[in-house]
Amino acid sequence: MPPVRSSTVADILRRSAARHPERIALRFAGREWTYAGLDAAVTRAAAHLLSLGLERGDRVAAYGKNSDAFLIGFLACARAGLVHVPVNYNLTGDELAYLLEQSGSRVVLADPSLAERVAETSAEPERVVALRDADGSLLDVAREGELPVLDVEVSDTDLVQLLYTSGTTSRPKGAMMTHRALVHEYLSCVVSLDLSADDAPLHVMPLYHSAQLHVFLVPWLAVGATNTVLETPDPTEILRRLADDRHGAFFAAPTLWVALANHADFAHRDLSALRKAYYGASIMPVPVLNRLREAWPQLGFYNCFGQSEIAPLATVLRPEEHEERPDSAGRPVLFVEARVVDPDGNDVAPGEQGEIVYRSPQLATGYWNKPEETEEAFRDGWFHSGDLVRVDEEGYLYVVDRIKDVINTGGVLVASREVEDALYTHPGVAEVAVVGLPDDRWIEAITAVVVPKGDVSADELLAHAKASLSGFKVPKAIHFVDDLPRNASGKILKRELRQRLAPR
């Protein structure tokens, strides 16, 4: 039995199983798990991991696409007192080796199709265990057998996950998340996002990323919902499943919402069952949001803003707040306190720009084996986010940019988002990213990288930008590409664009 005051991640599932043992908790690839069945599977998987010689606090990497096995592996680590390390399944070579070595993962839970990539790196985990689709996989062990008794005590102050940051500007850092931090964040999500047992949510974004796992899947398990997981986020399949299976709630990163809005089936699928639409993980272009709201007026849209270090939800803009403030990221959630400060740590006046800083039980305890970075981010009693925002008189936040993405053009600071929003209003723009490139005259030249939709010229887009932007904000150049580089959460990798396009 867990301690009398236990409040761990795995206890979330145990309590739901006690309340709703026969309700369907999870559907994936034709398999169904009741809450009681899923809870038992987690206990069997936890016992199996401990039987491999792992001990409380050991790190276990998870390297796989979305599946029921991926979720079971995470919850099994939580129940066994192990530290789960989710890894982007697109990583290979040195990037994969870095995460495995920096985390010190003793075991890697991997999809069989990906296991060979681990062997090809310089990393040397003690064991690679199949997550699924192989004899003796973690999924096989979890599905059958007697229910073991676990001889391990887990505290809510123990680490449960190393949640690596997106790494858009530098090597990823492992945010050290405790059970206590995640449980607080789950309650913030339930309250702020109106999660309920009858939502029938569809989950398509990668589970190795904090938003899908910690803002949606586990919180919906906490309230007893029936969750459907897809292996990968294919827009055609998503629109079909939303229509045919009558899902009531759905989360996607803005890049996926853009793909759905541009899809040939967008205007033809019956999505009348869908009531709650969530977006976040990066900035949603307002023109795209307006197009979605016009197409699906029955939907309540929620803007979810935050970052890995805060588990990751920090603020929410609710549906009833969108009409007046469609470009806002909302206000802090239940367990988050926020300020907007200048470089000296002083609060800025409403309407002025500054860095958003946080205090919260949801926060990471620091970065794994990175004391200098921890000291820099967690200082003066606050966590410094690196996000440039402004706040209005009523406390609503507006994301301006990542501080490192603000462009200094001729000594004037320009937010890349403002230029991107202006270009998104042109019908010939499917996607756009704006960066600053080194320039002898301008310091940084505003440069737009566009994925076109149809036949459009650079001159046409520049003329369009001049109609709504001040002259100094108009791009100095436009580059056309087939697609934009992204990280695990769907964020556009502006660092990579700057490297590609920088003058040689």
C-alpha positions as CSV (number, residue, x, y, z in Angstrom):
1,M,0.0,0.0,0.0
2,P,1.2,3.6,-0.7
3,P,2.1,5.9,2.2
4,V,-1.0,7.4,3.9
5,R,-0.2,10.9,2.6
6,S,1.0,9.7,-0.8
7,S,0.4,12.0,-3.8
8,T,2.5,10.5,-6.6
9,V,1.9,10.4,-10.3
10,A,1.0,6.7,-10.3
11,D,-1.5,7.2,-7.5
12,I,-3.5,9.3,-9.9
13,L,-4.2,6.2,-11.9
14,R,-4.7,4.0,-8.9
15,R,-7.4,6.3,-7.5
16,S,-9.2,6.5,-10.9
17,A,-9.1,2.7,-11.1
18,A,-10.7,2.5,-7.7
19,R,-13.5,4.8,-8.7
20,H,-14.1,3.5,-12.3
21,P,-12.6,0.0,-12.5
22,E,-14.6,-1.1,-15.6
23,R,-14.6,2.1,-17.5
24,I,-12.4,2.2,-20.6
25,A,-9.4,4.3,-19.8
26,L,-7.4,4.0,-23.0
27,R,-7.7,2.9,-26.7
28,F,-4.8,2.4,-29.0
29,A,-4.4,0.4,-32.2
30,G,-7.5,-1.8,-31.6
31,R,-6.6,-2.5,-27.9
32,E,-8.8,-1.3,-25.0
33,W,-7.7,-0.9,-21.4
34,T,-10.1,-0.5,-18.5
35,Y,-9.0,1.6,-15.6
36,A,-8.5,-1.5,-13.5
37,G,-6.7,-3.3,-16.3
38,L,-4.4,-0.4,-17.0
39,D,-3.6,0.0,-13.3
40,A,-2.7,-3.7,-13.0
41,A,-0.5,-3.4,-16.1
42,V,1.4,-0.5,-14.6
43,T,2.1,-2.6,-11.5
44,R,3.3,-5.6,-13.5
45,A,5.5,-3.3,-15.6
46,A,7.0,-1.6,-12.5
47,A,7.8,-5.0,-11.0
48,H,9.5,-6.1,-14.2
49,L,11.7,-3.0,-14.3
50,L,12.8,-3.5,-10.7
51,S,13.6,-7.1,-11.5
52,L,16.2,-5.9,-14.0
53,G,18.3,-4.6,-11.1
54,L,17.1,-1.0,-11.3
55,E,16.9,0.9,-8.0
56,R,15.0,3.9,-6.8
57,G,16.2,7.0,-8.6
58,D,17.7,5.2,-11.6
59,R,17.0,6.8,-15.0
60,V,15.1,4.9,-17.6
61,A,14.9,6.4,-21.1
62,A,11.8,6.0,-23.3
63,Y,12.4,6.0,-27.1
64,G,9.3,5.3,-28.9
65,K,6.3,6.6,-30.8
66,N,2.9,7.0,-29.2
67,S,1.5,3.8,-27.9
68,D,-0.3,2.3,-24.9
69,A,3.2,0.8,-24.0
70,F,4.7,4.3,-23.8
71,L,2.2,5.4,-21.3
72,I,2.5,2.2,-19.3
73,G,6.3,2.6,-19.2
74,F,6.0,6.2,-17.8
75,L,3.5,5.2,-15.1
76,A,5.5,2.1,-14.3
77,C,8.6,4.2,-13.7
78,A,6.6,6.5,-11.5
79,R,5.3,3.5,-9.4
80,A,8.7,1.9,-9.2
81,G,10.5,5.0,-8.0
82,L,12.4,5.3,-11.2
83,V,13.1,8.5,-13.2
84,H,11.6,8.5,-16.7
85,V,13.5,10.2,-19.5
86,P,11.3,10.7,-22.6
87,V,13.3,11.0,-25.8
88,N,12.2,12.4,-29.2
89,Y,11.9,9.3,-31.5
90,N,13.3,11.4,-34.4
91,L,16.7,11.8,-32.7
92,T,19.6,9.8,-33.9
93,G,23.4,9.7,-33.6
94,D,25.0,12.3,-31.4
95,E,21.8,14.0,-30.4
96,L,20.4,10.7,-29.2
97,A,23.6,9.8,-27.5
98,Y,23.7,13.1,-25.7
99,L,20.4,12.6,-24.0
100,L,21.1,9.0,-23.0
101,E,24.6,9.9,-21.7
102,Q,23.7,13.2,-20.0
103,S,20.8,11.6,-18.2
104,G,22.8,8.6,-17.2
105,S,20.0,6.2,-18.3
106,R,20.7,2.6,-17.3
107,V,17.9,1.2,-19.4
108,V,16.3,2.3,-22.6
109,L,12.7,1.3,-23.4
110,A,12.5,1.4,-27.2
111,D,10.2,0.5,-30.0
112,P,11.9,-2.4,-31.8
113,S,12.0,-0.4,-35.0
114,L,14.2,2.2,-33.2
115,A,16.4,0.0,-31.0
116,E,19.1,-0.3,-33.7
117,R,19.6,3.5,-33.5
118,V,20.6,3.2,-29.8
119,A,23.2,0.5,-30.7
120,E,24.7,2.8,-33.3
121,T,25.4,5.6,-30.8
122,S,28.3,6.1,-28.4
123,A,25.8,5.6,-25.5
124,E,26.2,2.4,-23.6
125,P,23.0,1.7,-21.6
126,E,23.0,-1.6,-19.6
127,R,20.0,-2.9,-21.4
128,V,17.6,-2.0,-24.2
129,V,14.1,-3.4,-23.5
130,A,11.4,-3.5,-26.2
131,L,8.4,-1.4,-25.4
132,R,6.0,-3.4,-27.7
133,D,5.8,-5.6,-30.8
134,A,8.3,-8.1,-29.6
135,D,8.4,-11.2,-27.5
136,G,9.1,-10.3,-23.9
137,S,8.3,-6.6,-24.5
138,L,7.2,-4.4,-21.6
139,L,3.7,-4.5,-23.0
140,D,3.7,-8.4,-23.0
141,V,4.9,-8.4,-19.4
142,A,2.3,-5.9,-18.4
143,R,-0.7,-7.6,-19.9
144,E,-0.6,-11.0,-18.1
145,G,0.4,-12.7,-14.9
146,E,-0.2,-12.4,-11.2
147,L,-0.3,-9.0,-9.6
148,P,2.9,-8.5,-7.7
149,V,3.5,-6.6,-4.5
150,L,6.1,-3.8,-5.0
151,D,8.7,-3.5,-2.3
152,V,9.4,0.2,-2.9
153,E,8.3,3.4,-1.2
154,V,7.9,6.5,-3.4
155,S,7.8,10.0,-2.0
156,D,6.1,12.9,-3.8
157,T,9.4,14.8,-3.4
158,D,11.2,12.1,-5.5
159,L,12.1,12.9,-9.1
160,V,9.8,11.2,-11.6
161,Q,11.0,12.6,-14.9
162,L,13.9,14.4,-16.6
163,L,12.0,16.6,-19.0
164,Y,14.4,17.8,-21.6
165,T,13.9,21.3,-22.9
166,S,13.3,21.8,-26.6
167,G,16.8,23.0,-27.3
168,T,15.9,25.7,-29.9
169,T,19.0,27.8,-28.9
170,S,21.4,25.4,-27.2
171,R,21.9,21.8,-26.0
172,P,18.7,20.5,-24.3
173,K,18.6,20.7,-20.5
174,G,16.9,18.1,-18.3
175,A,14.3,19.8,-16.1
176,M,14.1,17.7,-12.9
177,M,10.4,17.1,-12.3
178,T,9.1,15.7,-9.0
179,H,5.9,13.8,-8.4
180,R,4.8,16.8,-6.4
181,A,5.3,19.2,-9.3
182,L,3.4,17.1,-11.8
183,V,0.5,16.4,-9.4
184,H,0.0,20.1,-8.8
185,E,0.2,20.8,-12.5
186,Y,-2.5,18.1,-13.2
187,L,-4.9,19.8,-10.9
188,S,-4.2,23.1,-12.6
189,C,-5.0,21.5,-15.9
190,V,-8.3,20.0,-14.8
191,V,-9.5,23.3,-13.3
192,S,-8.3,25.7,-16.0
193,L,-9.1,23.5,-19.1
194,D,-12.5,22.2,-17.9
195,L,-11.4,18.6,-18.3
196,S,-14.2,16.1,-17.6
197,A,-14.9,12.4,-17.8
198,D,-17.3,12.7,-20.8
199,D,-14.8,14.6,-23.1
200,A,-13.7,11.5,-25.1
201,P,-10.4,13.2,-26.0
202,L,-8.2,12.3,-29.0
203,H,-4.4,12.4,-28.4
204,V,-2.1,12.8,-31.4
205,M,0.9,14.9,-30.4
206,P,4.0,13.0,-29.2
207,L,3.8,11.6,-25.7
208,Y,7.5,12.2,-25.2
209,H,6.6,15.9,-25.2
210,S,5.3,17.4,-22.0
211,A,2.2,19.1,-23.4
212,Q,0.4,16.0,-24.6
213,L,1.4,13.8,-21.7
214,H,1.1,16.2,-18.7
215,V,-1.4,18.8,-19.8
216,F,-3.9,16.3,-21.3
217,L,-3.5,12.6,-21.1
218,V,-2.7,12.1,-17.4
219,P,-5.0,14.8,-16.3
220,W,-7.8,13.2,-18.3
221,L,-7.0,9.9,-16.7
222,A,-7.3,11.6,-13.3
223,V,-11.0,12.6,-14.1
224,G,-11.9,9.2,-15.6
225,A,-12.1,10.0,-19.3
226,T,-11.8,7.5,-22.1
227,N,-8.7,8.4,-24.0
228,T,-7.8,7.5,-27.6
229,V,-4.2,7.7,-28.7
230,L,-2.9,7.8,-32.3
231,E,0.7,6.7,-33.1
232,T,1.5,9.8,-35.2
233,P,-0.3,13.1,-36.0
234,D,-1.5,12.5,-39.6
235,P,-3.9,15.3,-40.6
236,T,-6.1,13.1,-42.9
237,E,-6.5,10.5,-40.2
238,I,-7.1,13.1,-37.5
239,L,-10.0,14.7,-39.4
240,R,-11.5,11.3,-40.1
241,R,-11.3,10.1,-36.5
242,L,-12.6,13.4,-35.1
243,A,-15.6,13.1,-37.4
244,D,-16.3,9.3,-37.4
245,D,-15.5,8.6,-33.8
246,R,-17.2,11.7,-32.4
247,H,-14.4,12.9,-30.2
248,G,-15.3,15.8,-28.0
249,A,-11.9,17.3,-27.2
250,F,-8.6,17.6,-29.0
251,F,-5.2,19.3,-28.6
252,A,-2.7,20.2,-31.3
253,A,0.3,22.4,-31.7
254,P,-0.2,25.5,-33.9
255,T,1.8,23.9,-36.7
256,L,-0.7,21.0,-36.8
257,W,-3.7,23.3,-36.6
258,V,-2.2,25.1,-39.6
259,A,-2.0,21.8,-41.5
260,L,-5.6,20.9,-40.6
261,A,-6.8,24.3,-41.7
262,N,-5.0,23.9,-45.0
263,H,-6.2,20.3,-45.6
264,A,-8.6,19.4,-48.4
265,D,-11.0,17.8,-46.0
266,F,-11.1,20.8,-43.7
267,A,-14.4,22.1,-44.9
268,H,-16.1,18.8,-45.5
269,R,-15.8,16.7,-42.3
270,D,-18.6,16.8,-39.7
271,L,-17.0,17.8,-36.5
272,S,-20.1,18.7,-34.7
273,A,-19.3,16.5,-31.7
274,L,-16.0,18.4,-31.1
275,R,-16.6,20.9,-28.3
276,K,-13.2,21.7,-26.9
277,A,-10.2,22.7,-29.0
278,Y,-6.8,23.2,-27.3
279,Y,-3.7,24.8,-28.8
280,G,-0.3,25.6,-27.4
281,A,3.4,24.6,-27.3
282,S,4.2,27.5,-29.6
283,I,2.6,30.8,-30.7
284,M,-0.6,30.4,-32.7
285,P,-0.8,33.0,-35.6
286,V,-4.0,35.1,-35.0
287,P,-5.1,34.8,-38.7
288,V,-5.0,31.0,-38.5
289,L,-6.9,31.1,-35.2
290,N,-9.6,33.4,-36.7
291,R,-10.0,31.0,-39.7
292,L,-10.5,28.0,-37.3
293,R,-13.0,29.9,-35.2
294,E,-15.0,31.0,-38.2
295,A,-15.0,27.4,-39.7
296,W,-16.0,25.8,-36.4
297,P,-18.1,28.3,-34.4
298,Q,-19.3,25.6,-32.0
299,L,-15.8,25.0,-30.6
300,G,-14.5,26.5,-27.4
301,F,-10.8,27.3,-28.0
302,Y,-8.3,27.3,-25.1
303,N,-4.8,28.8,-25.5
304,C,-2.3,26.9,-23.4
305,F,1.0,28.6,-22.7
306,G,4.0,27.6,-20.6
307,Q,7.3,25.6,-20.9
308,S,8.9,22.4,-19.9
309,E,10.2,23.7,-16.6
310,I,6.7,24.4,-15.2
311,A,5.4,21.0,-16.1
312,P,4.4,22.7,-18.6
313,L,1.2,24.7,-18.2
314,A,1.5,28.3,-16.9
315,T,-1.3,30.3,-18.3
316,V,-4.6,29.7,-20.2
317,L,-6.9,31.9,-22.3
318,R,-10.4,30.4,-22.0
319,P,-13.0,30.2,-24.7
320,E,-15.1,33.1,-23.3
321,E,-12.0,35.3,-23.3
322,H,-11.1,34.8,-26.9
323,E,-13.5,37.3,-28.5
324,E,-12.0,40.3,-26.8
325,R,-8.4,39.1,-26.6
326,P,-7.7,36.5,-29.4
327,D,-3.9,37.2,-29.3
328,S,-3.6,36.8,-25.5
329,A,-2.1,33.8,-23.7
330,G,-4.5,34.3,-20.8
331,R,-3.8,34.4,-17.1
332,P,-1.9,32.2,-14.7
333,V,-3.4,28.8,-13.8
334,L,-4.3,27.6,-10.3
335,F,-0.9,26.9,-8.9
336,V,1.2,29.5,-10.8
337,E,2.2,33.0,-9.7
338,A,3.7,35.2,-12.4
339,R,5.3,38.6,-12.8
340,V,6.6,40.6,-15.8
341,V,9.9,42.2,-15.0
342,D,12.6,44.4,-16.6
343,P,16.3,43.3,-16.8
344,D,16.8,44.6,-13.2
345,G,13.9,42.5,-11.8
346,N,11.5,45.4,-11.4
347,D,7.8,45.0,-12.4
348,V,7.0,46.7,-15.6
349,A,3.9,48.8,-16.1
350,P,0.8,47.4,-17.9
351,G,1.4,47.6,-21.6
352,E,5.2,47.5,-21.3
353,Q,7.4,44.5,-22.4
354,G,9.4,42.4,-20.0
355,E,10.4,38.8,-19.1
356,I,7.8,36.6,-17.4
357,V,9.0,35.0,-14.2
358,Y,7.3,32.3,-12.1
359,R,6.9,30.9,-8.6
360,S,5.0,27.6,-8.4
361,P,5.0,24.2,-6.9
362,Q,4.8,23.0,-10.5
363,L,8.4,24.1,-11.2
364,A,11.3,21.8,-11.8
365,T,13.9,21.7,-9.0
366,G,16.6,22.6,-11.5
367,Y,18.5,21.2,-14.5
368,W,20.1,17.7,-14.2
369,N,23.8,18.0,-13.7
370,K,23.9,21.6,-14.8
371,P,24.4,23.8,-11.7
372,E,25.4,27.0,-13.6
373,E,22.3,26.9,-15.8
374,T,20.1,26.2,-12.8
375,E,21.5,29.1,-10.9
376,E,21.0,31.4,-13.8
377,A,17.4,30.4,-14.4
378,F,16.3,30.1,-10.7
379,R,17.4,33.3,-9.1
380,D,16.0,36.0,-6.8
381,G,13.2,33.6,-5.7
382,W,11.8,33.3,-9.2
383,F,12.2,31.1,-12.3
384,H,13.2,33.2,-15.3
385,S,11.5,31.9,-18.4
386,G,13.2,33.7,-21.3
387,D,9.8,34.7,-22.7
388,L,9.2,38.3,-23.6
389,V,5.6,39.3,-22.8
390,R,3.4,42.3,-21.9
391,V,0.5,42.3,-19.5
392,D,-2.6,44.5,-19.6
393,E,-4.5,46.2,-16.8
394,E,-6.5,43.1,-16.0
395,G,-3.6,40.7,-15.8
396,Y,-3.8,39.1,-19.3
397,L,-0.5,38.1,-20.8
398,Y,0.5,38.7,-24.5
399,V,3.5,36.8,-25.8
400,V,5.8,39.0,-27.8
401,D,8.6,36.5,-28.5
402,R,11.3,34.4,-27.1
403,I,13.8,37.0,-25.8
404,K,16.5,35.5,-28.1
405,D,14.2,35.7,-31.1
406,V,13.6,39.5,-30.9
407,I,15.3,41.2,-33.9
408,N,17.5,44.2,-33.6
409,T,17.1,46.0,-36.9
410,G,18.9,49.3,-37.1
411,G,18.9,49.6,-33.3
412,V,15.1,49.1,-33.1
413,L,13.7,45.9,-31.5
414,V,11.1,44.1,-33.6
415,A,9.1,41.0,-32.5
416,S,9.2,38.3,-35.2
417,R,5.7,37.3,-34.3
418,E,4.3,40.7,-35.4
419,V,5.8,40.3,-38.8
420,E,4.7,36.7,-39.1
421,D,1.1,37.6,-38.2
422,A,1.1,40.2,-41.0
423,L,2.3,37.7,-43.6
424,Y,-0.1,35.0,-42.4
425,T,-3.0,37.2,-43.6
426,H,-2.0,36.7,-47.2
427,P,-3.8,33.7,-48.7
428,G,-0.6,32.5,-50.4
429,V,1.2,31.8,-47.1
430,A,0.8,28.4,-45.7
431,E,3.5,28.9,-43.0
432,V,6.1,31.5,-42.2
433,A,9.0,32.1,-39.8
434,V,10.7,35.4,-39.4
435,V,14.4,35.7,-38.2
436,G,17.1,38.2,-38.0
437,L,20.2,37.7,-40.1
438,P,23.6,39.5,-39.5
439,D,23.8,42.6,-41.6
440,D,26.5,45.3,-41.8
441,R,23.9,48.1,-42.2
442,W,21.0,46.9,-40.2
443,I,22.7,44.9,-37.4
444,E,20.1,42.2,-38.1
445,A,18.1,42.1,-41.4
446,I,14.5,41.0,-41.0
447,T,14.1,37.9,-43.1
448,A,10.9,35.9,-43.8
449,V,11.0,32.2,-44.6
450,V,7.8,31.2,-46.3
451,V,6.1,27.9,-47.1
452,P,3.9,29.0,-50.0
453,K,0.4,28.0,-50.8
454,G,-0.2,28.3,-54.5
455,D,1.6,30.7,-56.8
456,V,2.9,33.7,-54.9
457,S,5.9,36.0,-55.4
458,A,8.3,37.6,-53.0
459,D,7.3,41.1,-54.4
460,E,3.6,40.3,-53.7
461,L,4.3,39.4,-50.1
462,L,6.5,42.4,-49.5
463,A,3.8,44.7,-50.8
464,H,1.3,42.9,-48.6
465,A,3.5,43.4,-45.6
466,K,4.0,47.1,-46.3
467,A,0.3,47.6,-46.2
468,S,0.1,46.7,-42.5
469,L,3.6,47.2,-41.1
470,S,5.8,50.2,-40.4
471,G,8.6,50.4,-43.0
472,F,11.3,49.2,-40.6
473,K,9.4,46.0,-39.8
474,V,9.0,44.9,-43.4
475,P,11.3,42.0,-44.3
476,K,14.4,42.8,-46.2
477,A,14.2,39.4,-47.9
478,I,11.8,36.5,-48.4
479,H,13.0,32.9,-48.9
480,F,10.6,30.2,-50.1
481,V,11.0,26.6,-48.7
482,D,9.1,23.4,-48.9
483,D,8.9,23.0,-45.1
484,L,10.2,24.6,-41.9
485,P,12.5,22.7,-39.4
486,R,10.7,21.9,-36.1
487,N,11.6,20.4,-32.8
488,A,9.7,17.8,-30.8
489,S,6.8,20.1,-29.8
490,G,6.3,21.5,-33.3
491,K,8.2,24.7,-32.6
492,I,10.0,26.1,-35.6
493,L,13.7,25.9,-35.1
494,K,14.7,29.5,-35.9
495,R,18.3,28.7,-34.8
496,E,18.5,26.3,-37.7
497,L,17.0,28.8,-40.1
498,R,19.5,31.4,-39.0
499,Q,22.4,29.0,-39.5
500,R,21.1,28.0,-43.0
501,L,20.6,31.5,-44.3
502,A,23.4,33.4,-42.5
503,P,25.9,35.1,-44.9
504,R,29.1,33.0,-45.4
